[in-house]
């Protein structure tokens, strides 16, 4: 059993490369990780909200993910973060 409302390590900083999407499974949940242009790391639930396609199979467009399902979707909509989004504190 895992605590749901806690922080868990998703990977080392060098494992989340700029310009690339990284898929992870944390607590049995699929997560998509990527690095924004300002070097913050974003973690999202790895599924499109329309077609449930994995967002990690999409492509980065600036600070957003474009889902590659037949429905055209850019995530996060209008730069609003999803409930899985987390910001990495700049060291």
Secondary structure, DSSP 8 states (H G I E B T S, - for coil): ---SSS------GGGS-BT--EEEEETTEEEEEEE-TTS-EEEEESS-TTT---GGGSEEETTEEEE-SSS-EEESGGG---TT-------
